[in-house]
Amino acid sequence: MEYNSPMVGPPSEGSAPETPQDGDGGKKPLLRAPQQARSRRTRRKLVDAAIDCFERHGFDETTTAMIASEAGVAVGTVYNYFNDKRELILELLDRTNREVADEVIAQLDPASWRGTTDPRERTRTLIDAIFHTQHMRPGIQRILWAQYFKDPDFAEPFEAIRGRIREAIEEFIAAVEQAGLCRPDLDREMASFVILNAVQWNSTQAYLQGGDSDFRDAAASATAEMVARYLFI
């Protein structure tokens, strides 16, 4: 698939990159701790600058030169860390998805539910966590969803994270079944599909539509009630 978005080309020969160069045998020397910390700060600064540019100008209209200018660095510095703007937004997607998945999976850990007599209350806690992990600005979420539907490189990592969450939901349902709190006729695989998509869609829409915190809280409460009625006896 070709991408014809306006881009500034890689740095010309002779430009001085900021990352260490290959030494003897083609091996890069290890970065010392201060260099590693500086490299991480620069990388994060570039991602943050890209977020600002994407939200202000749109993904297709943003160029690497714009991102460099926003970050206050040379264009060559961007290419020391990322091949193009797609890599920048893919890193943002990966970082955000992992943060959300780790939080949700921790909340679903059956060990944390042992001894619970009211799973509905814990369900509300879980869904609150999902709703409140929507930290990304609406403009960036719209860009990521648009790329998801037209670029396989966006869909694949997204679906991998969804797969992790679905597995955690199925394990949670199995634990609730053993405790005698779940509907006996429930299909775990279908339930994980329905719950994940319902919660993800509702939380995303509540955030994208610009509702205030009261609206998002009400949406989370209604979603938790819907899931509880579906899951529990």
Number of C-alpha atoms within 10 A of each C-alpha: 5 4 8 7 12 12 16 13 14 15 16 8 6 6 9 12 15 13 13 12 12 10 9 8 6 8 9 12 11 9 12 9 9 9 13 12 12 12 16 12 12 17 18 15 18 24 23 17 19 25 22 20 23 22 17 13 12 16 21 14 13 20 21 25 18 20 26 21 14 17 22 13 15 15 19 21 22 26 18 16 17 17 13 16 22 15 14 23 21 18 14 19 18 14 11 15 19 14 11 19 19 14 15 21 18 13 21 21 15 17 11 11 17 12 9 13 11 11 18 17 13 18 21 19 15 19 23 20 16 20 22 15 17 18 11 14 14 17 15 22 18 15 16 19 12 13 18 17 10 10 12 12 13 20 15 12 17 17 13 12 16 18 16 14 21 23 16 21 24 19 17 20 25 15 18 20 17 10 13 12 17 19 15 12 7 14 11 19 13 11 18 21 17 15 20 16 14 14 20 17 12 17 23 17 15 21 22 17 10 12 13 10 12 9 13 22 17 12 21 25 16 14 22 23 17 14 20 19 12 15 23 18 10
